[in-house]
Amino acid sequence: MNRRTVLATIGTATVATAGCLSDAGDRSNDATTSADGTETDDSGSDPSDETTTTDGTPGSDPDDPFADADCPSFADGVDRTVCWPTADPDSEPIYLDASTAVFEPTTGDDSVETMAFVLHNESGAPFGLNPHAWAIKRQTESGWEHVAPEEWIEPWYTVESGQRYTWQLSVEQRTQAMAERTMTVTQDLQDGTYAFQITGLAGEQETDKTHVECLALFEVSRQN
């Protein structure tokens, strides 16, 4: 599944800088960086409790602006690219979805709105990735551009079959602790069309892994 479009990105990344760092030019497996993603354990909560798909099923919302969109790809050498909202979880057991197709954050008040990108692994095998190596791309008139991050730390994490991993995006800094398998991403995104990307390796055997790229398309429409 190598359906392609192009997303461009603008924005400023606040980068977590602990341990070894990679930069956006070093795209080996997971070619993107974490901005200020922080990971905190709260074993009493499940990220699925605080994130939902647009209507519970990726790609089935008739009001979704991306319902008929082609799937872009930003990673070289992947075996498969899976794109929300066009991905079918019945045929793509590893996929990313989003809590909304249109993010409408407000600023300058007492609230910090978030949207969630949730990685689902229903493959029956582990899926390994660097959760800090996410990427945001933005669509422009000249194509897709990289927004963030510029560098990231390099821990490896395994999402077991049946598990999920969540990235919570906001345009303002938030201080609330995140649940287990959840990371915060803070980017001052302006109005536009974006893609959130992660890549990883699926499979049990080291010699027979599938390199998967997962994308979720979304729009930002700031309210003030």
Summary of the structure (lengths in Angstrom):
residues: 224
radius of gyration: 15.9
end to end distance: 38.6
largest distance: 51.6
contacts: 764
relative contact order: 0.30
helix: 1%
strand: 36%
